[in-house]
Amino acid sequence: MAWENHVVVLRLGMTAEELSELKIKRAIYLRMLLDSAPKRLQDWVDEDQLEDMPKSRLFEWVAYDLECLELEQIEGTMTAGEEARYVREVVEFKGFE
């Protein structure tokens, strides 16, 4: 719970423009993670038995699900202006510096 309090404090200290920038950059980062999912998850399907699965593979699958959910939430809260900027930045994205 303490980390959540830190997030609230950080958000309170940010301007609306900074929050918008953070939202867009986070969404781009999540897209990058989702693009890497085929390599991370390889040929695993969710019908595989959990008992036989390496824990690292299970972790990657759970992380993938959480990444999808978070991206959906962020994209769902974007204003029209943020969405236009997001689309433009996704097209221009060449990797993180």
OpenMM code with the backbone's topology and positions (N, CA, C; nanometers):
from openmm import Vec3, app, unit

residues = "MET ALA TRP GLU ASN HIS VAL VAL VAL LEU ARG LEU GLY MET THR ALA GLU GLU LEU SER GLU LEU LYS ILE LYS ARG ALA ILE TYR LEU ARG MET LEU LEU ASP SER ALA PRO LYS ARG LEU GLN ASP TRP VAL ASP GLU ASP GLN LEU GLU ASP MET PRO LYS SER ARG LEU PHE GLU TRP VAL ALA TYR ASP LEU GLU CYS LEU GLU LEU GLU GLN ILE GLU GLY THR MET THR ALA GLY GLU GLU ALA ARG TYR VAL ARG GLU VAL VAL GLU PHE LYS GLY PHE GLU".split()
positions = [
    Vec3(0.0822, -0.1189, 0.0000),
    Vec3(0.0000, 0.0000, 0.0000),
    Vec3(0.0869, 0.1256, 0.0000),
    Vec3(0.2033, 0.1177, 0.0537),
    Vec3(0.2900, 0.2357, 0.0604),
    Vec3(0.3276, 0.2867, -0.0779),
    Vec3(0.3522, 0.1960, -0.1739),
    Vec3(0.3891, 0.2398, -0.3091),
    Vec3(0.2752, 0.3162, -0.3734),
    Vec3(0.1503, 0.2784, -0.3419),
    Vec3(0.0354, 0.3499, -0.3975),
    Vec3(0.0309, 0.4934, -0.3475),
    Vec3(0.0687, 0.5129, -0.2227),
    Vec3(0.0731, 0.6482, -0.1676),
    Vec3(0.1786, 0.7322, -0.2376),
    Vec3(0.2907, 0.6713, -0.2713),
    Vec3(0.3959, 0.7430, -0.3439),
    Vec3(0.3478, 0.7842, -0.4830),
    Vec3(0.2732, 0.6958, -0.5471),
    Vec3(0.2195, 0.7270, -0.6795),
    Vec3(0.1232, 0.8453, -0.6703),
    Vec3(0.0386, 0.8451, -0.5707),
    Vec3(-0.0567, 0.9557, -0.5523),
    Vec3(0.0180, 1.0862, -0.5312),
    Vec3(0.1202, 1.0851, -0.4494),
    Vec3(0.1986, 1.2059, -0.4233),
    Vec3(0.2658, 1.2541, -0.5515),
    Vec3(0.3226, 1.1630, -0.6280),
    Vec3(0.3859, 1.2007, -0.7541),
    Vec3(0.2851, 1.2618, -0.8509),
    Vec3(0.1684, 1.2009, -0.8609),
    Vec3(0.0656, 1.2532, -0.9505),
    Vec3(0.0192, 1.3921, -0.9086),
    Vec3(0.0079, 1.4138, -0.7808),
    Vec3(-0.0347, 1.5458, -0.7320),
    Vec3(0.0668, 1.6541, -0.7671),
    Vec3(0.1912, 1.6152, -0.7796),
    Vec3(0.2963, 1.7106, -0.8111),
    Vec3(0.3155, 1.7331, -0.9608),
    Vec3(0.2389, 1.6640, -1.0442),
    Vec3(0.2548, 1.6764, -1.1890),
    Vec3(0.1478, 1.7668, -1.2484),
    Vec3(0.1872, 1.8369, -1.3520),
    Vec3(0.0901, 1.9194, -1.4242),
    Vec3(0.0046, 1.8286, -1.5132),
    Vec3(-0.1039, 1.8829, -1.5654),
    Vec3(-0.1900, 1.8065, -1.6553),
    Vec3(-0.1118, 1.7624, -1.7789),
    Vec3(-0.0247, 1.8483, -1.8285),
    Vec3(0.0566, 1.8136, -1.9467),
    Vec3(0.1540, 1.7001, -1.9135),
    Vec3(0.2142, 1.7034, -1.7964),
    Vec3(0.3064, 1.5968, -1.7558),
    Vec3(0.2321, 1.4637, -1.7399),
    Vec3(0.1120, 1.4673, -1.6834),
    Vec3(0.0328, 1.3454, -1.6692),
    Vec3(-0.0056, 1.2883, -1.8058),
    Vec3(-0.0408, 1.3763, -1.8973),
    Vec3(-0.0749, 1.3351, -2.0324),
    Vec3(0.0453, 1.2708, -2.1005),
    Vec3(0.1608, 1.3332, -2.0865),
    Vec3(0.2852, 1.2792, -2.1442),
    Vec3(0.3172, 1.1421, -2.0851),
    Vec3(0.3022, 1.1284, -1.9554),
    Vec3(0.3280, 1.0011, -1.8887),
    Vec3(0.2329, 0.8929, -1.9397),
    Vec3(0.1071, 0.9265, -1.9548),
    Vec3(0.0078, 0.8313, -2.0037),
    Vec3(0.0440, 0.7821, -2.1443),
    Vec3(0.0820, 0.8743, -2.2309),
    Vec3(0.1165, 0.8388, -2.3685),
    Vec3(0.2433, 0.7535, -2.3729),
    Vec3(0.3448, 0.7930, -2.2978),
    Vec3(0.4704, 0.7157, -2.2970),
    Vec3(0.4499, 0.5766, -2.2381),
    Vec3(0.3674, 0.5666, -2.1350),
    Vec3(0.3395, 0.4366, -2.0749),
    Vec3(0.2669, 0.3459, -2.1748),
    Vec3(0.1723, 0.4015, -2.2479),
    Vec3(0.0991, 0.3237, -2.3478),
    Vec3(0.1937, 0.2747, -2.4578),
    Vec3(0.2848, 0.3593, -2.5008),
    Vec3(0.3822, 0.3185, -2.6027),
    Vec3(0.4715, 0.2071, -2.5487),
    Vec3(0.5141, 0.2199, -2.4243),
    Vec3(0.5965, 0.1163, -2.3621),
    Vec3(0.5205, -0.0164, -2.3550),
    Vec3(0.3934, -0.0115, -2.3168),
    Vec3(0.3137, -0.1331, -2.3090),
    Vec3(0.2978, -0.1969, -2.4479),
    Vec3(0.2806, -0.1143, -2.5498),
    Vec3(0.2732, -0.1676, -2.6866),
    Vec3(0.4028, -0.2393, -2.7235),
    Vec3(0.5154, -0.1833, -2.6817),
    Vec3(0.6443, -0.2457, -2.7085),
    Vec3(0.6513, -0.3832, -2.6401),
    Vec3(0.6054, -0.3894, -2.5156),
    Vec3(0.6047, -0.5173, -2.4446),
    Vec3(0.5137, -0.6180, -2.5139),
    Vec3(0.3969, -0.5739, -2.5560),
    Vec3(0.3034, -0.6640, -2.6230),
    Vec3(0.3579, -0.7113, -2.7570),
    Vec3(0.4316, -0.6257, -2.8239),
    Vec3(0.4950, -0.6671, -2.9503),
    Vec3(0.5977, -0.7777, -2.9282),
    Vec3(0.6571, -0.7811, -2.8090),
    Vec3(0.7568, -0.8839, -2.7790),
    Vec3(0.6935, -1.0121, -2.7261),
    Vec3(0.5632, -1.0135, -2.7078),
    Vec3(0.4955, -1.1294, -2.6487),
    Vec3(0.5176, -1.2590, -2.7256),
    Vec3(0.5118, -1.2592, -2.8584),
    Vec3(0.5342, -1.3876, -2.9273),
    Vec3(0.6691, -1.4508, -2.8928),
    Vec3(0.7715, -1.3694, -2.8771),
    Vec3(0.9028, -1.4226, -2.8421),
    Vec3(0.9047, -1.4683, -2.6956),
    Vec3(0.8433, -1.3875, -2.6081),
    Vec3(0.8425, -1.4216, -2.4658),
    Vec3(0.7589, -1.5459, -2.4378),
    Vec3(0.6435, -1.5580, -2.5046),
    Vec3(0.5519, -1.6686, -2.4759),
    Vec3(0.5757, -1.7889, -2.5654),
    Vec3(0.6419, -1.7673, -2.6764),
    Vec3(0.6747, -1.8717, -2.7731),
    Vec3(0.5517, -1.9553, -2.8063),
    Vec3(0.5619, -2.0842, -2.7979),
    Vec3(0.4524, -2.1700, -2.8424),
    Vec3(0.3572, -2.2104, -2.7302),
    Vec3(0.3638, -2.1457, -2.6171),
    Vec3(0.2792, -2.1847, -2.5061),
    Vec3(0.1349, -2.1428, -2.5322),
    Vec3(0.0424, -2.2292, -2.4971),
    Vec3(-0.1006, -2.1975, -2.5050),
    Vec3(-0.1613, -2.2178, -2.3672),
    Vec3(-0.2705, -2.1475, -2.3417),
    Vec3(-0.3247, -2.1530, -2.2059),
    Vec3(-0.3985, -2.2832, -2.1743),
    Vec3(-0.3959, -2.3805, -2.2638),
    Vec3(-0.4479, -2.5131, -2.2321),
    Vec3(-0.3401, -2.6026, -2.1704),
    Vec3(-0.2136, -2.5591, -2.1733),
    Vec3(-0.1051, -2.6373, -2.1129),
    Vec3(-0.1290, -2.6531, -1.9630),
    Vec3(-0.0832, -2.7627, -1.9106),
    Vec3(-0.0984, -2.7901, -1.7681),
    Vec3(-0.0055, -2.7003, -1.6863),
    Vec3(-0.0595, -2.6383, -1.5843),
    Vec3(0.0209, -2.5484, -1.5003),
    Vec3(0.1317, -2.6230, -1.4272),
    Vec3(0.1053, -2.7452, -1.3893),
    Vec3(0.2049, -2.8219, -1.3138),
    Vec3(0.3318, -2.8460, -1.3952),
    Vec3(0.3165, -2.8572, -1.5268),
    Vec3(0.4306, -2.8871, -1.6136),
    Vec3(0.5007, -2.7620, -1.6658),
    Vec3(0.4468, -2.6472, -1.6353),
    Vec3(0.4978, -2.5233, -1.6921),
    Vec3(0.6068, -2.4616, -1.6025),
    Vec3(0.7168, -2.4165, -1.6622),
    Vec3(0.8176, -2.3447, -1.5822),
    Vec3(0.7553, -2.2177, -1.5240),
    Vec3(0.7945, -2.1847, -1.4046),
    Vec3(0.7393, -2.0655, -1.3389),
    Vec3(0.7674, -1.9388, -1.4188),
    Vec3(0.8803, -1.9335, -1.4858),
    Vec3(0.9127, -1.8148, -1.5651),
    Vec3(0.8124, -1.7965, -1.6792),
    Vec3(0.7672, -1.9057, -1.7373),
    Vec3(0.6692, -1.8978, -1.8450),
    Vec3(0.5339, -1.8517, -1.7898),
    Vec3(0.4958, -1.9042, -1.6753),
    Vec3(0.3714, -1.8610, -1.6116),
    Vec3(0.3775, -1.7118, -1.5789),
    Vec3(0.4897, -1.6664, -1.5271),
    Vec3(0.5077, -1.5245, -1.4977),
    Vec3(0.4900, -1.4397, -1.6237),
    Vec3(0.5490, -1.4830, -1.7341),
    Vec3(0.5375, -1.4081, -1.8592),
    Vec3(0.3926, -1.4020, -1.9065),
    Vec3(0.3198, -1.5111, -1.8899),
    Vec3(0.1808, -1.5123, -1.9337),
    Vec3(0.0956, -1.4174, -1.8493),
    Vec3(0.1156, -1.4200, -1.7189),
    Vec3(0.0426, -1.3288, -1.6296),
    Vec3(0.0802, -1.1842, -1.6618),
    Vec3(0.2097, -1.1587, -1.6832),
    Vec3(0.2544, -1.0238, -1.7181),
    Vec3(0.1890, -0.9780, -1.8478),
    Vec3(0.1789, -1.0654, -1.9447),
    Vec3(0.1143, -1.0324, -2.0721),
    Vec3(-0.0312, -0.9911, -2.0501),
    Vec3(-0.1025, -1.0687, -1.9710),
    Vec3(-0.2427, -1.0345, -1.9421),
    Vec3(-0.2543, -0.8987, -1.8750),
    Vec3(-0.1669, -0.8712, -1.7793),
    Vec3(-0.1697, -0.7419, -1.7094),
    Vec3(-0.1336, -0.6269, -1.8027),
    Vec3(-0.0383, -0.6507, -1.8923),
    Vec3(-0.0008, -0.5475, -1.9907),
    Vec3(-0.1196, -0.5139, -2.0807),
    Vec3(-0.1910, -0.6166, -2.1255),
    Vec3(-0.3095, -0.5949, -2.2099),
    Vec3(-0.4152, -0.5140, -2.1355),
    Vec3(-0.4410, -0.5499, -2.0113),
    Vec3(-0.5410, -0.4791, -1.9320),
    Vec3(-0.5023, -0.3336, -1.9081),
    Vec3(-0.3773, -0.3115, -1.8727),
    Vec3(-0.3330, -0.1747, -1.8457),
    Vec3(-0.3402, -0.0885, -1.9717),
    Vec3(-0.2973, -0.1432, -2.0852),
    Vec3(-0.3035, -0.0672, -2.2095),
    Vec3(-0.4482, -0.0325, -2.2438),
    Vec3(-0.5370, -0.1280, -2.2273),
    Vec3(-0.6785, -0.1032, -2.2540),
    Vec3(-0.7321, 0.0089, -2.1639),
    Vec3(-0.6937, 0.0072, -2.0371),
    Vec3(-0.7381, 0.1115, -1.9441),
    Vec3(-0.6835, 0.2481, -1.9839),
    Vec3(-0.5570, 0.2539, -2.0164),
    Vec3(-0.4959, 0.3824, -2.0537),
    Vec3(-0.5610, 0.4360, -2.1809),
    Vec3(-0.5717, 0.3507, -2.2819),
    Vec3(-0.6316, 0.3960, -2.4079),
    Vec3(-0.7765, 0.4398, -2.3876),
    Vec3(-0.8456, 0.3756, -2.2946),
    Vec3(-0.9844, 0.4104, -2.2666),
    Vec3(-1.0029, 0.5436, -2.1968),
    Vec3(-0.8964, 0.5957, -2.1361),
    Vec3(-0.9069, 0.7231, -2.0641),
    Vec3(-0.8469, 0.8404, -2.1404),
    Vec3(-0.7978, 0.8148, -2.2609),
    Vec3(-0.7348, 0.9222, -2.3387),
    Vec3(-0.8395, 1.0188, -2.3932),
    Vec3(-0.8058, 1.1456, -2.3865),
    Vec3(-0.8883, 1.2460, -2.4506),
    Vec3(-0.8647, 1.2383, -2.6018),
    Vec3(-0.9464, 1.3086, -2.6788),
    Vec3(-0.9287, 1.3089, -2.8243),
    Vec3(-0.7902, 1.3629, -2.8609),
    Vec3(-0.7453, 1.4658, -2.7907),
    Vec3(-0.6129, 1.5223, -2.8169),
    Vec3(-0.5015, 1.4256, -2.7827),
    Vec3(-0.5154, 1.3571, -2.6691),
    Vec3(-0.4145, 1.2583, -2.6304),
    Vec3(-0.4125, 1.1425, -2.7299),
    Vec3(-0.5291, 1.1012, -2.7726),
    Vec3(-0.5363, 0.9897, -2.8670),
    Vec3(-0.4687, 1.0239, -2.9996),
    Vec3(-0.4914, 1.1454, -3.0477),
    Vec3(-0.4275, 1.1882, -3.1732),
    Vec3(-0.2755, 1.1922, -3.1567),
    Vec3(-0.2309, 1.2457, -3.0450),
    Vec3(-0.0865, 1.2525, -3.0175),
    Vec3(-0.0271, 1.1127, -3.0023),
    Vec3(-0.0996, 1.0267, -2.9353),
    Vec3(-0.0573, 0.8883, -2.9141),
    Vec3(-0.0398, 0.8165, -3.0479),
    Vec3(-0.1385, 0.8271, -3.1341),
    Vec3(-0.1295, 0.7632, -3.2657),
    Vec3(-0.0093, 0.8166, -3.3425),
    Vec3(0.0106, 0.9481, -3.3380),
    Vec3(0.1238, 1.0091, -3.4081),
    Vec3(0.2564, 0.9583, -3.3507),
    Vec3(0.2672, 0.9523, -3.2186),
    Vec3(0.3926, 0.9083, -3.1563),
    Vec3(0.4173, 0.7588, -3.1768),
    Vec3(0.3124, 0.6795, -3.1818),
    Vec3(0.3295, 0.5355, -3.2081),
    Vec3(0.3884, 0.5161, -3.3474),
    Vec3(0.3382, 0.5921, -3.4441),
    Vec3(0.3881, 0.5821, -3.5821),
    Vec3(0.5346, 0.6255, -3.5892),
    Vec3(0.5699, 0.7291, -3.5130),
    Vec3(0.7056, 0.7830, -3.5158),
    Vec3(0.8033, 0.7064, -3.4270),
    Vec3(0.7529, 0.6215, -3.3382),
    Vec3(0.8362, 0.5519, -3.2388),
    Vec3(0.9416, 0.4661, -3.3053),
    Vec3(1.0660, 0.4851, -3.2628),
    Vec3(1.1765, 0.4084, -3.3186),
    Vec3(1.2525, 0.3314, -3.2109),
    Vec3(1.2091, 0.3416, -3.0868),
    Vec3(1.2764, 0.2737, -2.9763),
    Vec3(1.3068, 0.3720, -2.8651),
    Vec3(1.3294, 0.3189, -2.7479),
    Vec3(1.3578, 0.4040, -2.6329),
    Vec3(1.5042, 0.4420, -2.6311),
    Vec3(1.5270, 0.5668, -2.5969),
    Vec3(1.6658, 0.6180, -2.5926),
    Vec3(1.7279, 0.5905, -2.4583),
] * unit.nanometer
topology = app.Topology()
chain = topology.addChain("A")
for resn in residues:
    res = topology.addResidue(resn, chain)
    for name in ("N", "CA", "C"):
        topology.addAtom(name, app.Element.getBySymbol(name[0]), res)
